[in-house]
Amino acid sequence: MHKCVFGIIFAALALPLALAAQTNNGFAGTWKLNVDKSKIESGGGAKAETVTIAADGKVNVEEVTNDGQTVAWSYAAVPGQEVTITGMGDNATVIETRPDDRTIEHVWKIAGANEHGKGVLSDDGKVMIYTITGTNAKGEKVQSEEYFEKQ
């Protein structure tokens, strides 16, 4: 009986802490790509990009590609699980992990591309540097460092 009471108290305390961790998400908010400060070494890159991350893990992206096309896509992150990306065609998926409060990592599989991304927040939480490595759908090497500013 004593263990049961302890379990109930622990569960009652753990849920609010888990919810607080979700809402205390330094990545939550709207981020705009600063193209001038970004370093696109290979594989293209966007002319403009806005990423909106909700506290619950929902991610919406609006971008203008190098060839001038406007693209909008989204996904609902479930840490450590592969989820479908809406708006990127068939079989587009991402796996998101957060090793710590200031780091977010992705495995992107889109139209034959296999890319890895890693975002790191600045100490003040106003800048995120997002690096991407891997291969695009054409099998070409992709490497970039994107500079995002919180709005």
LINMOVEN-V828047 format. One record per residue. SS is DSSP state (alpha for helix, beta for strand, coil for the rest). PHI is phi in degrees with one decimal (* if undefined). PSI is psi in whole degrees, -180 to 180 (none if undefined). Layout:
SS,PHI,PSI  SS,PHI,PSI
//
This chain:
coil,*,-41  alpha,-60.0,-42  alpha,-65.3,-36  alpha,-64.5,-44  alpha,-63.2,-43  alpha,-60.8,-42  alpha,-62.0,-41  alpha,-65.8,-43  alpha,-63.8,-44  alpha,-61.0,-46  alpha,-62.6,-40  alpha,-65.5,-32  alpha,-83.1,-34  alpha,-68.6,-40  alpha,-60.5,-51  alpha,-61.5,-34  alpha,-66.9,-40  alpha,-65.1,-42  alpha,-65.8,-39  alpha,-63.6,-38  alpha,-63.8,-38  alpha,-66.7,-41  alpha,-80.2,-20  coil,-91.9,59  coil,-107.3,107  coil,-62.4,-19  coil,-83.6,-18  coil,-63.4,139  beta,131.1,-169  beta,-108.4,131  beta,-122.1,135  beta,-117.0,137  beta,-72.5,129  coil,-98.7,99  alpha,-62.1,-38  alpha,-63.7,-32  alpha,-91.9,-8  coil,-82.9,156  beta,-123.8,103  beta,-100.3,102  beta,-82.8,-35  beta,-161.2,158  coil,90.1,10  coil,96.4,-124  coil,124.7,167  beta,-98.1,152  beta,-76.5,-32  beta,-154.2,147  beta,-156.3,135  beta,-125.2,126  beta,-117.1,126  beta,-115.1,122  beta,-116.0,119  coil,-84.7,157  coil,-60.8,-26  coil,-85.4,3  coil,98.8,-4  beta,-72.7,130  beta,-121.8,129  beta,-121.3,133  beta,-126.7,133  beta,-124.7,127  beta,-141.8,158  beta,-114.3,118  beta,-74.3,169  coil,-58.8,-28  coil,-92.6,13  coil,88.0,2  coil,-79.2,139  beta,-92.7,129  beta,-128.2,136  beta,-126.1,132  beta,-148.8,164  beta,-156.8,165  beta,-158.0,160  beta,-111.5,104  coil,-65.9,136  coil,-126.5,107  coil,-47.4,126  coil,80.2,0  coil,-115.2,143  beta,-73.9,126  beta,-125.7,155  beta,-78.6,141  coil,-97.9,124  beta,-86.6,132  coil,96.2,4  coil,-118.0,17  coil,88.6,-178  coil,-68.1,144  coil,63.4,23  coil,-86.3,122  beta,-137.2,164  beta,-145.4,145  beta,-117.6,125  beta,-113.7,135  beta,-133.3,156  beta,-130.4,93  beta,-62.2,-28  beta,-157.0,-179  coil,-66.1,-19  coil,-112.9,6  beta,-131.1,137  beta,-131.5,137  beta,-128.1,148  beta,-135.3,148  beta,-116.8,114  beta,-101.5,130  beta,-129.3,102  beta,-135.6,119  coil,49.0,43  coil,89.7,-9  beta,-77.9,148  beta,-133.9,100  beta,-127.1,151  beta,-118.2,134  beta,-122.9,148  beta,-142.7,120  beta,-107.4,136  beta,-128.4,127  beta,-80.0,145  coil,-69.6,165  coil,-57.8,-36  coil,-87.4,-3  coil,74.7,12  coil,-98.3,-12  beta,-132.5,141  beta,-126.9,126  beta,-98.5,122  beta,-117.7,115  beta,-100.5,142  beta,-128.5,132  beta,-136.0,160  beta,136.1,-150  beta,-129.9,143  coil,-85.0,-176  coil,-62.0,-24  coil,-87.9,0  coil,82.7,9  coil,-84.4,147  beta,-65.1,137  beta,-119.5,132  beta,-153.4,123  beta,-153.3,160  beta,-130.7,109  beta,-101.4,137  beta,-107.7,111  beta,-109.5,139  beta,-114.8,132  beta,-72.7,136  coil,-94.4,none
//
